[in-house]
Amino acid sequence: MGKKRIVKETVEEAAKATERIAERQAAQVGKTTRTQAVRGRIYIRASYNNTSVTVTDETGNVIAWMSAGSLGFSGPKKSTPFAASKVVEAITEKLAKSGLTEVEVFAKGVGSGRDAALRALAAQNLQITSISDVTPIPHNGPRPRKSRRV
């Protein structure tokens, strides 16, 4: 247990230290702010079990997402057209802050919520530039049944 050293700071060193702290805080504030996107993409995925909507900017960074399950629908109610329209209403409320006005829509899947989600999206204050169906289709189809031997 030696003597405690007391280091006296000069005025210049103290100024440099406060400068560094201010730079760090400015860098942290810059990380949390989001850029306002004007154009974006909306991906609607309607399966037999659920309907989910994802909103991205033009580069593919996710702005917001929502699904029928996350809204509290459970079981077979998740794939209904009513649940899909509620998902779109909730996602547009989230988007009110981001300033999104023009969107391209990509619908995927065979669920009953796909058409209802598109109709609900058209009723909102968003300008839809294009609607694309991106449901995967097999080129060659499924493998045929083996021939029956009698």
mmCIF file of the C-alpha atoms, coordinates in Angstrom:
data_MODEL
# 
_entry.id   MODEL 
# 
loop_
_atom_site.group_PDB 
_atom_site.id 
_atom_site.type_symbol 
_atom_site.label_atom_id 
_atom_site.label_alt_id 
_atom_site.label_comp_id 
_atom_site.label_asym_id 
_atom_site.label_entity_id 
_atom_site.label_seq_id 
_atom_site.pdbx_PDB_ins_code 
_atom_site.Cartn_x 
_atom_site.Cartn_y 
_atom_site.Cartn_z 
_atom_site.occupancy 
_atom_site.B_iso_or_equiv 
_atom_site.pdbx_formal_charge 
_atom_site.auth_seq_id 
_atom_site.auth_comp_id 
_atom_site.auth_asym_id 
_atom_site.auth_atom_id 
_atom_site.pdbx_PDB_model_num 
ATOM 1   C CA . MET A 1 1   ? 0.000   0.000   0.000   1.00 0.00 ? 1   MET A CA 1 
ATOM 2   C CA . GLY A 1 2   ? 2.033   2.833   -1.310  1.00 0.00 ? 2   GLY A CA 1 
ATOM 3   C CA . LYS A 1 3   ? 1.259   6.492   -1.416  1.00 0.00 ? 3   LYS A CA 1 
ATOM 4   C CA . LYS A 1 4   ? -1.628  7.600   -3.584  1.00 0.00 ? 4   LYS A CA 1 
ATOM 5   C CA . ARG A 1 5   ? -0.603  9.719   -6.518  1.00 0.00 ? 5   ARG A CA 1 
ATOM 6   C CA . ILE A 1 6   ? -2.543  12.812  -7.282  1.00 0.00 ? 6   ILE A CA 1 
ATOM 7   C CA . VAL A 1 7   ? -2.183  13.807  -10.909 1.00 0.00 ? 7   VAL A CA 1 
ATOM 8   C CA . LYS A 1 8   ? -2.941  17.389  -11.686 1.00 0.00 ? 8   LYS A CA 1 
ATOM 9   C CA . GLU A 1 9   ? -4.533  17.924  -15.092 1.00 0.00 ? 9   GLU A CA 1 
ATOM 10  C CA . THR A 1 10  ? -3.653  20.923  -17.162 1.00 0.00 ? 10  THR A CA 1 
ATOM 11  C CA . VAL A 1 11  ? -6.372  23.056  -18.695 1.00 0.00 ? 11  VAL A CA 1 
ATOM 12  C CA . GLU A 1 12  ? -5.435  21.914  -22.208 1.00 0.00 ? 12  GLU A CA 1 
ATOM 13  C CA . GLU A 1 13  ? -5.690  18.220  -21.312 1.00 0.00 ? 13  GLU A CA 1 
ATOM 14  C CA . ALA A 1 14  ? -9.086  18.758  -19.698 1.00 0.00 ? 14  ALA A CA 1 
ATOM 15  C CA . ALA A 1 15  ? -10.339 20.562  -22.806 1.00 0.00 ? 15  ALA A CA 1 
ATOM 16  C CA . LYS A 1 16  ? -9.146  17.704  -25.033 1.00 0.00 ? 16  LYS A CA 1 
ATOM 17  C CA . ALA A 1 17  ? -10.876 15.145  -22.798 1.00 0.00 ? 17  ALA A CA 1 
ATOM 18  C CA . THR A 1 18  ? -14.214 16.975  -22.919 1.00 0.00 ? 18  THR A CA 1 
ATOM 19  C CA . GLU A 1 19  ? -13.826 17.323  -26.699 1.00 0.00 ? 19  GLU A CA 1 
ATOM 20  C CA . ARG A 1 20  ? -13.373 13.544  -27.057 1.00 0.00 ? 20  ARG A CA 1 
ATOM 21  C CA . ILE A 1 21  ? -16.430 12.876  -24.899 1.00 0.00 ? 21  ILE A CA 1 
ATOM 22  C CA . ALA A 1 22  ? -18.533 15.258  -27.009 1.00 0.00 ? 22  ALA A CA 1 
ATOM 23  C CA . GLU A 1 23  ? -17.372 13.513  -30.217 1.00 0.00 ? 23  GLU A CA 1 
ATOM 24  C CA . ARG A 1 24  ? -18.353 10.110  -28.823 1.00 0.00 ? 24  ARG A CA 1 
ATOM 25  C CA . GLN A 1 25  ? -21.801 11.348  -27.845 1.00 0.00 ? 25  GLN A CA 1 
ATOM 26  C CA . ALA A 1 26  ? -22.317 12.913  -31.282 1.00 0.00 ? 26  ALA A CA 1 
ATOM 27  C CA . ALA A 1 27  ? -21.343 9.609   -32.932 1.00 0.00 ? 27  ALA A CA 1 
ATOM 28  C CA . GLN A 1 28  ? -23.819 7.695   -30.762 1.00 0.00 ? 28  GLN A CA 1 
ATOM 29  C CA . VAL A 1 29  ? -26.643 10.108  -31.610 1.00 0.00 ? 29  VAL A CA 1 
ATOM 30  C CA . GLY A 1 30  ? -25.870 9.677   -35.309 1.00 0.00 ? 30  GLY A CA 1 
ATOM 31  C CA . LYS A 1 31  ? -26.294 5.912   -35.061 1.00 0.00 ? 31  LYS A CA 1 
ATOM 32  C CA . THR A 1 32  ? -29.794 6.039   -33.633 1.00 0.00 ? 32  THR A CA 1 
ATOM 33  C CA . THR A 1 33  ? -31.309 8.449   -36.163 1.00 0.00 ? 33  THR A CA 1 
ATOM 34  C CA . ARG A 1 34  ? -33.066 6.978   -39.189 1.00 0.00 ? 34  ARG A CA 1 
ATOM 35  C CA . THR A 1 35  ? -33.165 8.321   -42.697 1.00 0.00 ? 35  THR A CA 1 
ATOM 36  C CA . GLN A 1 36  ? -36.523 9.206   -44.195 1.00 0.00 ? 36  GLN A CA 1 
ATOM 37  C CA . ALA A 1 37  ? -37.320 6.973   -47.162 1.00 0.00 ? 37  ALA A CA 1 
ATOM 38  C CA . VAL A 1 38  ? -39.732 8.275   -49.804 1.00 0.00 ? 38  VAL A CA 1 
ATOM 39  C CA . ARG A 1 39  ? -39.900 5.105   -51.923 1.00 0.00 ? 39  ARG A CA 1 
ATOM 40  C CA . GLY A 1 40  ? -40.064 1.570   -50.646 1.00 0.00 ? 40  GLY A CA 1 
ATOM 41  C CA . ARG A 1 41  ? -41.214 -1.980  -51.189 1.00 0.00 ? 41  ARG A CA 1 
ATOM 42  C CA . ILE A 1 42  ? -43.946 -3.943  -49.472 1.00 0.00 ? 42  ILE A CA 1 
ATOM 43  C CA . TYR A 1 43  ? -43.722 -7.732  -49.402 1.00 0.00 ? 43  TYR A CA 1 
ATOM 44  C CA . ILE A 1 44  ? -46.961 -9.612  -48.623 1.00 0.00 ? 44  ILE A CA 1 
ATOM 45  C CA . ARG A 1 45  ? -46.509 -13.288 -47.793 1.00 0.00 ? 45  ARG A CA 1 
ATOM 46  C CA . ALA A 1 46  ? -49.841 -15.107 -47.501 1.00 0.00 ? 46  ALA A CA 1 
ATOM 47  C CA . SER A 1 47  ? -49.578 -18.783 -46.595 1.00 0.00 ? 47  SER A CA 1 
ATOM 48  C CA . TYR A 1 48  ? -52.299 -21.195 -45.520 1.00 0.00 ? 48  TYR A CA 1 
ATOM 49  C CA . ASN A 1 49  ? -51.363 -20.554 -41.877 1.00 0.00 ? 49  ASN A CA 1 
ATOM 50  C CA . ASN A 1 50  ? -50.442 -16.868 -41.579 1.00 0.00 ? 50  ASN A CA 1 
ATOM 51  C CA . THR A 1 51  ? -50.160 -13.540 -43.406 1.00 0.00 ? 51  THR A CA 1 
ATOM 52  C CA . SER A 1 52  ? -47.087 -11.356 -42.923 1.00 0.00 ? 52  SER A CA 1 
ATOM 53  C CA . VAL A 1 53  ? -46.234 -7.940  -44.359 1.00 0.00 ? 53  VAL A CA 1 
ATOM 54  C CA . THR A 1 54  ? -42.684 -6.552  -44.544 1.00 0.00 ? 54  THR A CA 1 
ATOM 55  C CA . VAL A 1 55  ? -41.817 -2.990  -45.583 1.00 0.00 ? 55  VAL A CA 1 
ATOM 56  C CA . THR A 1 56  ? -38.329 -2.195  -46.869 1.00 0.00 ? 56  THR A CA 1 
ATOM 57  C CA . ASP A 1 57  ? -36.606 0.753   -48.479 1.00 0.00 ? 57  ASP A CA 1 
ATOM 58  C CA . GLU A 1 58  ? -35.243 0.540   -52.034 1.00 0.00 ? 58  GLU A CA 1 
ATOM 59  C CA . THR A 1 59  ? -31.997 -1.105  -50.945 1.00 0.00 ? 59  THR A CA 1 
ATOM 60  C CA . GLY A 1 60  ? -33.781 -3.832  -48.959 1.00 0.00 ? 60  GLY A CA 1 
ATOM 61  C CA . ASN A 1 61  ? -33.311 -2.559  -45.398 1.00 0.00 ? 61  ASN A CA 1 
ATOM 62  C CA . VAL A 1 62  ? -36.354 -3.487  -43.323 1.00 0.00 ? 62  VAL A CA 1 
ATOM 63  C CA . ILE A 1 63  ? -38.309 -0.479  -42.047 1.00 0.00 ? 63  ILE A CA 1 
ATOM 64  C CA . ALA A 1 64  ? -41.190 -2.364  -40.398 1.00 0.00 ? 64  ALA A CA 1 
ATOM 65  C CA . TRP A 1 65  ? -42.838 -5.766  -40.393 1.00 0.00 ? 65  TRP A CA 1 
ATOM 66  C CA . MET A 1 66  ? -46.022 -7.237  -38.999 1.00 0.00 ? 66  MET A CA 1 
ATOM 67  C CA . SER A 1 67  ? -47.867 -10.548 -39.096 1.00 0.00 ? 67  SER A CA 1 
ATOM 68  C CA . ALA A 1 68  ? -51.327 -11.716 -38.115 1.00 0.00 ? 68  ALA A CA 1 
ATOM 69  C CA . GLY A 1 69  ? -49.816 -13.771 -35.302 1.00 0.00 ? 69  GLY A CA 1 
ATOM 70  C CA . SER A 1 70  ? -48.036 -10.743 -33.866 1.00 0.00 ? 70  SER A CA 1 
ATOM 71  C CA . LEU A 1 71  ? -51.356 -8.871  -33.737 1.00 0.00 ? 71  LEU A CA 1 
ATOM 72  C CA . GLY A 1 72  ? -52.880 -11.536 -31.504 1.00 0.00 ? 72  GLY A CA 1 
ATOM 73  C CA . PHE A 1 73  ? -54.733 -13.699 -34.023 1.00 0.00 ? 73  PHE A CA 1 
ATOM 74  C CA . SER A 1 74  ? -54.253 -17.387 -33.259 1.00 0.00 ? 74  SER A CA 1 
ATOM 75  C CA . GLY A 1 75  ? -54.918 -20.680 -34.960 1.00 0.00 ? 75  GLY A CA 1 
ATOM 76  C CA . PRO A 1 76  ? -56.975 -20.683 -38.152 1.00 0.00 ? 76  PRO A CA 1 
ATOM 77  C CA . LYS A 1 77  ? -57.943 -17.009 -37.662 1.00 0.00 ? 77  LYS A CA 1 
ATOM 78  C CA . LYS A 1 78  ? -54.422 -15.923 -38.697 1.00 0.00 ? 78  LYS A CA 1 
ATOM 79  C CA . SER A 1 79  ? -54.964 -16.795 -42.349 1.00 0.00 ? 79  SER A CA 1 
ATOM 80  C CA . THR A 1 80  ? -58.322 -15.043 -42.784 1.00 0.00 ? 80  THR A CA 1 
ATOM 81  C CA . PRO A 1 81  ? -58.832 -12.004 -45.032 1.00 0.00 ? 81  PRO A CA 1 
ATOM 82  C CA . PHE A 1 82  ? -59.925 -9.973  -41.992 1.00 0.00 ? 82  PHE A CA 1 
ATOM 83  C CA . ALA A 1 83  ? -56.620 -10.628 -40.231 1.00 0.00 ? 83  ALA A CA 1 
ATOM 84  C CA . ALA A 1 84  ? -54.708 -9.642  -43.393 1.00 0.00 ? 84  ALA A CA 1 
ATOM 85  C CA . SER A 1 85  ? -56.529 -6.312  -43.615 1.00 0.00 ? 85  SER A CA 1 
ATOM 86  C CA . LYS A 1 86  ? -55.804 -5.623  -39.939 1.00 0.00 ? 86  LYS A CA 1 
ATOM 87  C CA . VAL A 1 87  ? -52.111 -6.355  -40.530 1.00 0.00 ? 87  VAL A CA 1 
ATOM 88  C CA . VAL A 1 88  ? -51.988 -3.802  -43.356 1.00 0.00 ? 88  VAL A CA 1 
ATOM 89  C CA . GLU A 1 89  ? -53.752 -1.178  -41.208 1.00 0.00 ? 89  GLU A CA 1 
ATOM 90  C CA . ALA A 1 90  ? -51.277 -1.721  -38.363 1.00 0.00 ? 90  ALA A CA 1 
ATOM 91  C CA . ILE A 1 91  ? -48.257 -1.537  -40.677 1.00 0.00 ? 91  ILE A CA 1 
ATOM 92  C CA . THR A 1 92  ? -49.419 1.729   -42.253 1.00 0.00 ? 92  THR A CA 1 
ATOM 93  C CA . GLU A 1 93  ? -49.728 3.237   -38.761 1.00 0.00 ? 93  GLU A CA 1 
ATOM 94  C CA . LYS A 1 94  ? -46.092 2.278   -38.178 1.00 0.00 ? 94  LYS A CA 1 
ATOM 95  C CA . LEU A 1 95  ? -45.128 3.799   -41.538 1.00 0.00 ? 95  LEU A CA 1 
ATOM 96  C CA . ALA A 1 96  ? -46.682 7.184   -40.751 1.00 0.00 ? 96  ALA A CA 1 
ATOM 97  C CA . LYS A 1 97  ? -43.430 8.223   -39.017 1.00 0.00 ? 97  LYS A CA 1 
ATOM 98  C CA . SER A 1 98  ? -41.068 7.091   -41.789 1.00 0.00 ? 98  SER A CA 1 
ATOM 99  C CA . GLY A 1 99  ? -42.493 9.354   -44.528 1.00 0.00 ? 99  GLY A CA 1 
ATOM 100 C CA . LEU A 1 100 ? -42.982 6.583   -47.099 1.00 0.00 ? 100 LEU A CA 1 
ATOM 101 C CA . THR A 1 101 ? -45.230 7.659   -49.994 1.00 0.00 ? 101 THR A CA 1 
ATOM 102 C CA . GLU A 1 102 ? -44.438 5.529   -53.089 1.00 0.00 ? 102 GLU A CA 1 
ATOM 103 C CA . VAL A 1 103 ? -44.384 1.746   -52.801 1.00 0.00 ? 103 VAL A CA 1 
ATOM 104 C CA . GLU A 1 104 ? -43.949 -1.304  -54.998 1.00 0.00 ? 104 GLU A CA 1 
ATOM 105 C CA . VAL A 1 105 ? -45.940 -4.324  -53.829 1.00 0.00 ? 105 VAL A CA 1 
ATOM 106 C CA . PHE A 1 106 ? -44.748 -7.929  -54.115 1.00 0.00 ? 106 PHE A CA 1 
ATOM 107 C CA . ALA A 1 107 ? -47.364 -10.555 -53.203 1.00 0.00 ? 107 ALA A CA 1 
ATOM 108 C CA . LYS A 1 108 ? -46.342 -14.149 -52.570 1.00 0.00 ? 108 LYS A CA 1 
ATOM 109 C CA . GLY A 1 109 ? -48.299 -17.209 -51.581 1.00 0.00 ? 109 GLY A CA 1 
ATOM 110 C CA . VAL A 1 110 ? -51.668 -18.887 -52.039 1.00 0.00 ? 110 VAL A CA 1 
ATOM 111 C CA . GLY A 1 111 ? -53.465 -17.857 -48.853 1.00 0.00 ? 111 GLY A CA 1 
ATOM 112 C CA . SER A 1 112 ? -56.837 -16.162 -48.723 1.00 0.00 ? 112 SER A CA 1 
ATOM 113 C CA . GLY A 1 113 ? -55.324 -13.072 -47.088 1.00 0.00 ? 113 GLY A CA 1 
ATOM 114 C CA . ARG A 1 114 ? -53.346 -11.995 -50.150 1.00 0.00 ? 114 ARG A CA 1 
ATOM 115 C CA . ASP A 1 115 ? -56.195 -10.267 -52.009 1.00 0.00 ? 115 ASP A CA 1 
ATOM 116 C CA . ALA A 1 116 ? -57.569 -8.721  -48.829 1.00 0.00 ? 116 ALA A CA 1 
ATOM 117 C CA . ALA A 1 117 ? -54.141 -7.326  -47.968 1.00 0.00 ? 117 ALA A CA 1 
ATOM 118 C CA . LEU A 1 118 ? -53.821 -5.789  -51.442 1.00 0.00 ? 118 LEU A CA 1 
ATOM 119 C CA . ARG A 1 119 ? -57.260 -4.191  -51.198 1.00 0.00 ? 119 ARG A CA 1 
ATOM 120 C CA . ALA A 1 120 ? -56.525 -2.802  -47.734 1.00 0.00 ? 120 ALA A CA 1 
ATOM 121 C CA . LEU A 1 121 ? -53.203 -1.434  -48.986 1.00 0.00 ? 121 LEU A CA 1 
ATOM 122 C CA . ALA A 1 122 ? -54.915 0.321   -51.904 1.00 0.00 ? 122 ALA A CA 1 
ATOM 123 C CA . ALA A 1 123 ? -57.311 1.993   -49.439 1.00 0.00 ? 123 ALA A CA 1 
ATOM 124 C CA . GLN A 1 124 ? -54.420 3.593   -47.500 1.00 0.00 ? 124 GLN A CA 1 
ATOM 125 C CA . ASN A 1 125 ? -52.671 6.880   -48.350 1.00 0.00 ? 125 ASN A CA 1 
ATOM 126 C CA . LEU A 1 126 ? -49.836 5.196   -50.267 1.00 0.00 ? 126 LEU A CA 1 
ATOM 127 C CA . GLN A 1 127 ? -49.128 5.605   -53.967 1.00 0.00 ? 127 GLN A CA 1 
ATOM 128 C CA . ILE A 1 128 ? -48.722 2.088   -55.401 1.00 0.00 ? 128 ILE A CA 1 
ATOM 129 C CA . THR A 1 129 ? -46.434 2.132   -58.436 1.00 0.00 ? 129 THR A CA 1 
ATOM 130 C CA . SER A 1 130 ? -46.529 -1.594  -59.240 1.00 0.00 ? 130 SER A CA 1 
ATOM 131 C CA . ILE A 1 131 ? -48.007 -4.866  -58.012 1.00 0.00 ? 131 ILE A CA 1 
ATOM 132 C CA . SER A 1 132 ? -46.107 -8.086  -58.738 1.00 0.00 ? 132 SER A CA 1 
ATOM 133 C CA . ASP A 1 133 ? -46.969 -11.693 -58.008 1.00 0.00 ? 133 ASP A CA 1 
ATOM 134 C CA . VAL A 1 134 ? -43.748 -13.450 -56.982 1.00 0.00 ? 134 VAL A CA 1 
ATOM 135 C CA . THR A 1 135 ? -45.247 -16.811 -55.997 1.00 0.00 ? 135 THR A CA 1 
ATOM 136 C CA . PRO A 1 136 ? -42.735 -19.532 -56.883 1.00 0.00 ? 136 PRO A CA 1 
ATOM 137 C CA . ILE A 1 137 ? -43.924 -21.857 -59.677 1.00 0.00 ? 137 ILE A CA 1 
ATOM 138 C CA . PRO A 1 138 ? -42.149 -25.164 -60.364 1.00 0.00 ? 138 PRO A CA 1 
ATOM 139 C CA . HIS A 1 139 ? -40.852 -25.407 -63.937 1.00 0.00 ? 139 HIS A CA 1 
ATOM 140 C CA . ASN A 1 140 ? -41.301 -29.131 -64.383 1.00 0.00 ? 140 ASN A CA 1 
ATOM 141 C CA . GLY A 1 141 ? -43.993 -29.847 -61.827 1.00 0.00 ? 141 GLY A CA 1 
ATOM 142 C CA . PRO A 1 142 ? -43.979 -32.648 -59.258 1.00 0.00 ? 142 PRO A CA 1 
ATOM 143 C CA . ARG A 1 143 ? -42.686 -36.126 -59.999 1.00 0.00 ? 143 ARG A CA 1 
ATOM 144 C CA . PRO A 1 144 ? -45.364 -38.323 -61.611 1.00 0.00 ? 144 PRO A CA 1 
ATOM 145 C CA . ARG A 1 145 ? -46.745 -41.379 -59.824 1.00 0.00 ? 145 ARG A CA 1 
ATOM 146 C CA . LYS A 1 146 ? -45.106 -44.681 -60.533 1.00 0.00 ? 146 LYS A CA 1 
ATOM 147 C CA . SER A 1 147 ? -46.917 -46.888 -63.043 1.00 0.00 ? 147 SER A CA 1 
ATOM 148 C CA . ARG A 1 148 ? -49.368 -49.444 -61.673 1.00 0.00 ? 148 ARG A CA 1 
ATOM 149 C CA . ARG A 1 149 ? -48.378 -53.084 -61.973 1.00 0.00 ? 149 ARG A CA 1 
ATOM 150 C CA . VAL A 1 150 ? -51.202 -55.637 -62.151 1.00 0.00 ? 150 VAL A CA 1 
# 
